[in-house]
């Protein structure tokens, strides 16, 4: 933290905005499938397809967000993004009409989220010096995981409270708010807390080697109306993105990067399983009161500890080899979910089961083996994530031709998108077939199939290493 001494107050505000933003987003994300299926009446397969469409739209908007920020400035872009996030969540909470909830709620929300996320990264760069950025972005990553962890605890807390007291009473709604609409309301409230921090940001403030300076924000299209400015900016951003993508496709290393990112997308399936599969799975196998948020929070807690420690221990080894190792560890974690529950009955009844179930999860009475199995799964895949996740972005930069590092790094969102596409294509069908709400279940087979999807990634990276791998300066192995 000493390295951040002398930074402007805006850096602290940016950290606060990041925490609030990711907490609100995590609560939203883990609630989406349940809101779409329980409150809007979609089946799980259609709900996951809607999430894929939403993710595609958000990805496209994220690509344009950088140019929009350049035209409007950091502070104004954040205000627009935050306002959209609040208003669209309001529609999702209170609208009784599914179509209105989607058209005026869920899909416009993607624009708000896309405007906030990349802007905070740009803000952190603006408020820090080059020698401070390693520490600043490490803290940024830690706050992101802390926000995810906090969001999971909020998810459990709200659901438990509403299981006891019933729907939340609100004016004009005789039936009250369901647990999932209430979670969206909480997410909206956290998003609204960003407003004072955004207003405290001074326009044009920038940290330089000579100290803190104020640079007047030179907005594009001076003299043009606000909405016309956004229209022109979006048009220019689309053309610039198309031009950049054309250059990338024609560059020598692009095809290697694309294959690499496709493989990483399979690893990212794990995070979609946490948010979109595990809640439904635990509600069916363990009951409506299962604390799935606390189970998922194990990952955030461990990453805060493991990521910096493993990063220090493996800094001499190549990113490519660490991604393969982390991928195999991540895939191996699904073994715990694919085994029969009877194999873990003894552990669940012993001291470890009591520590996890009766202690951390505060379960009263007997601990189901699935709680122990999920715990082991979370621990092992968190170890794998700590090996590969920080290295993905580093490798994307190292594989880029000189002068195209930024363009290559900008494609780092692709794995998350690929993971969402796989989720929409496969997960809904897997839940319906192997873990239905009623009738016989074969959950171990479902988890085995998901684990095999993930296993394709490290095997593919190993088999295709001669095609994908590049020399990494100063690294061995």
N, C-alpha and C positions, 0 to 999 in steps of 0.2 A: 504493500500500500504506500510505502514511502515514495515509490516511483511516480505516484499520481499526485504528489504534493505540487502545489502551484497550478493545478488544473482549475478551470473556471467552475463556478457553481453549476453551470449547465450540464457538466458531466454527471454530477450527482442526480440532477433531475432526470437525465437520460436513463440512468440505472433504475430510478424509481418508475419511470414510464415503462421500461422493459419488464420489470417485475409485474406491474399491474396488467400490462398487455398480455403477457403469456399466461398469467393466472386466469384472466377472463377467457382467453382463447381455449385453454385446456378444459375449463368447465363446460364451455360450449361444445367442444369437439367430442368429449366423452358422453355428452348428453344427446347428440344429434340423432343417432340411430334410434334411441329409445323415444325421443320426441316425435320423430317421423312415424314410427310404428305404433306407439301407444296413443299419442294425441291426435295425429293427423290421419291415422288409419291405413298407412302403407304397409305392405308386407316387407319383411326384412330384405329380401332380394331387391325390391324396387327402391327401398330406402338407401341401400348401398349404391345403387346406380345413380340416384340423385346426388349422393355425396361425391361420386366420381365427376359428374357434370359440374357440380359446384367447385370442385378442386381444379378442374380444367379452366374454368372461368377465372378463378383466383390466380392461377398461374399466368394466364394471359395478361391479367391486370397488373400483376407484379412486374412483368417485363416492361410495362409502360410506366410504372411508378417512378423510376429514376428520372425520366424526362419530365414528368409532371412536377416532380420536386424542384428540378432545375428552373422550371418556368414560374412556379408559385412561391418557392422558398420553403425551408424546413418547417417553420412554425405554422404557416398557413396550411401546408399539406397535412400535418398532424391534426390540426383542428378539423379539417374536412373529413379525414379518415375516422377520427374519434366520433364526430357527430354522426356519420353514417353508421358506425358500429352501434351506437346507442339507439338511433331511430329505428334501424332495421330489427334490432333485438326487441324493441318495444312492440313492433308488429308481430314478431314471432311469438311473443308472450301472450298478447291479448286478442289476436285475430282468431275468430272461430272458423274461418274459411281456409281450407288447405291451399287452394290456388293463390289466394291473397298472401298467405304466409310464405309461399315460395317466391312469387313474383315481386312482392314488395318487401320481403323479409330476408329469406335465406340467400338468394342470389345477389341482391345489392350489397348484402353484408360482405360478400367476397371482395368487393371494391374497397370497402372501408378497411378490412384486414390487410389487403395488399398495400394500401397507402401507408399504413402504420409501420409494418415490419421492416422493409428495406430502409425507410427513412431514419429509423433509430440507429441502424448500422452506419449510415452516412453521418448522422449527428455525432456519434462516438468518435469517428475519424476526425471530424472538424474540431472537436473539443479536446483532442489529445495530440501530443507530439509523437514523432515516429518511435522514439525510444520508450514511450509509455504504452504503446498500443498493444504489445504482447500481454502486459499485465491487465490493461483495460478490457481487452477482449476475453481474457481468461475469466475475469470477474463477470463480464457480460454473460458468458456461457454458464457460469455457476449460478447466476441469478435466474437464468432461463430454467435451469433444472430445479431450482428452489421454487420458482413460480409454478412449475408443473406439479411438484410434490404438494405444494399448498393447495392447488386447485383440486387435486385428488381428495385431500382431506375435507375440503369444502363439499365436494360431491357426496361423500359419505354422510357428512353431518346433516346436510339438508334433507337427504332421503330418509335418514333415520328419524329426524324430527317429524317429518310429514307422515311417516308410517304410524307414529304415535298419535298425532293430532288430526290427521286427515287433510283434505284440500285447504289451501290458503285462501281465506276469505278476502275478497276484493270487491269494491263497488262495481255495479253494472254486470257482474258475472255471478249468477245465482249458484252455479256449481263450484265456484272457486277455481283456484289454479292447481293443476296437477303437480306432482313432484318435479316433473321434467320442465314444465313451464316456469315453475318457481326457480329452478336452477338457472334457466335462461335469464330470469329477472335478476338473480344475484350476479350473474355474469355481466348484465347491463349496468348494475350499480358499481361494480368494480371498474368497468370501462369508464364510467362517468367520473370516477375519482382521478382520472388522468387530466381532466380539464385544468385544475389549478396549476399543475406542473407545466403543462403546455404554455399557459399564459405567463408563467414566470421565465420562460425562455426569452432571452434578449435577441431580437432579429439581427442577423449579420455577425454575431460574435464568433470569433475564430481564434484558435491557439496557434501561435507561430513561434519560431525559435527566438524571436525578439520580444515575445510576450503576447499578452492578450490584445487583440485588435478588433475593431468593428468595421466590417466591410459592408457597405450598402448593397442589399440584395438586388442585383440587376435582373429584374424579371424580363422574360421574353415578351415580345409583342406589346410594347408600351403604347398606351392610349387605346388599347382594345378592351372591350367589355370583359367582365370576369368569365361568363359562361362561354363566350366566343374564344377567350384565351385557352380555356380547358379543351375546347373542341380542336383548335389548331394544334395544341400541344400533343393531344392524343393522336392526331393524324400524323404529325411529324415523328412521334415516337414509334408508331407502327411502321412507317417507312424506314426509319433508322434500324429498327429491329430486324426487318426483312433483309435489309442490306447487310447488316452484320452477320446474320445467320447464313446468307449466301456465301460470304467470305469464309465463314467457319467451315461450311460443308466442303469447300474446295481446298481447305488447308490440309497439309500432310498428316497431322496428328489427330484430326477430328474423328475419324472412324475408330481409332483406338480409344479415344475418350468416350465415344458413344457406347461402345461395347462395355467398357469399364463401368459407366453409369447404369447401364442396363442390369449388370450384375449386382451393383450396390442397391438398385431398386428392389431386388428380391430380398436383400437383407432388411430393408426398411419395412417389409411386410410385418415384422415383429411389432412395430409401434402401432400399426393399424389393428393388429390382433388385440393389443392392450386396450385400445379405445373403443373398437367397434364389435369385437367378438367376446372378450372376457366379461363385460357387464351382462350380456344376455346369457352367456354360459353359466356364470355364477348364480344368477337369479333362478335358472332352471335346475341346476344341480344342487345348489346350496340354500336356496330360498331368497325371498325378496330383501331380507335384511343383511345379506352377505356384504361385507365391507370391501368391495372391489376397489374402491379408491385407495384405501390403505395398502392393499396388495400391490397396486400399480405404483404407489409412492415409494416402494422399496427400491425401484429402479433409480428414481431421482436421488434418493439418499445415498445409494452406493456410487452413482456416477460422480457426485460431488467429491467423494473420497478417492475413487479409483482412477478417474480420468487424469488428474495431475500426477498421481503416483506412477501409474503405468507409462504415462508420457515421458516422465523423467527416466524411468528404467530402460525404455526402449528407444530413446532418442537417437542412438547410433545406428539403428536398423532401418531398412528402407520402409517407406510407407506401404509399398505394394505387398511386401511379405507380412507386415503387421495386419493389413486388411484381410489377407487370406487366413492368417491365424485367428483373428477375431471372428471371421465368418464361420470357420469350423466350430469354434466354441459356441457361437450363437445358435447354429443349427443343432449342435449336440444338446443344448438346453431343452429342446422339445422332447427328448427322451423321457423326461420326468412326467410330462403331460400325457404321453402315449402309453405309459405302463398301466397295468391294472391297479385300482385303488387299494386292493387287498395287500399289495406289496408294501404299502406305506402305513398300514393300520398300526403296526407296532410303534413306528416313529411318532405317529399322531397321538398315540396314547402315552408316550414317554415324555421326558423332560423338554425335548425340543418342541414337540407338538404343543405342550402347555405354554412354553415361552412364546411361541408364535401365536397360537390361538387364544389362550386365556390371558396372555400378557399383552402383546402388541395389538392384537385384534379385539381384545376385551370380550371374547366369547364366553358365555356362561354355560358350563356343562361340557359335554363331549366334543372333541375337535374332529371334524371330518378330515379324512386323509387328503382331500383335494386342497385344503388350506396349506398343508405341508408341501404338496407337489407344486402348487403355484409359487410358493416361497422359493423352492429350489430352482424352478424355472427362471424366476426373476433374478436370482443371485447369479446364476451361470450366464444368462444372456447379458446381464449388466457387465460382467467381466469381459465378454466378447465385444460388447459395444465400446468399452473403454479402450480396447486395442484398435478397433477399426474406425470408429466414428470421427475422431479428430483428424485422422490421417487422410480421409477422403478428399477434403478441400485442399489439403497440401499437395496431394498427388495430382489433382486436377490442374493446379498451377504449374507443377513440375513437368507435366506432359505437354504443356502449351508451347507453341513456337514463340520465339522472342517477339515481344511487342503485342502478343495476343493473350497475355495472362488474364487480364480483366474479363475479356470476352469468354474465355474458357471457364473461369471461376463463376461467371454469371449463370452457367448451366448447372450449378450445383443443386438447384431445386429439382432437377430431373428425377433423381432417385425417389424423392418423396411422391412425385406425380406417378411414377411407374408403380410404386407401392400401392397408391390409391386405385390405380387402374386394375391391378391384380386383385385387390380387395373387392372391388365392385363386381368383377367378373366371376370370382370363385367363392368368396366367403359367404355370401347370402345362400348360395346353393348348399354349401357345406353345413351351415347351421340348420337349414331346413331338413337335410337328409340325415345328418348324424346326431344333431342335438335339437330336435323339435320341441316346441313348447309342451305338447302332449304326445303320448305314445312312447314306444321303446327308443332308447338312445344308445349310440355307440360313440361317445365323445372321444375315447382314445384314438380311434381311427381318424377323426377330424383333426386332432392335434398332430398326428403322425403325418398326414398329408400336408399340413401347413409347414411342418418341419422339413419335409422333403423339398417343398418349394424353396425354402431358405437355403437348403443344402446345395441347390444348383449353383448358387453364387460362388462360394469358395472353390467348388470343383471346377466351375467354368473359368474362374480367374487363374487357377493353377494350370489347367489344360491349355489355356490360351495365352499363357504368360509370355511366350516368344513373340506373339503378335501385339500384345497390349503393353507390355512392360518397357519402361525407358530407364536410362541411367539416372540415378539420383545423386547429385553431388554431395560428397562428404558422408555418404551412408554405405553400410555394408549389409550383407545378408539378403 
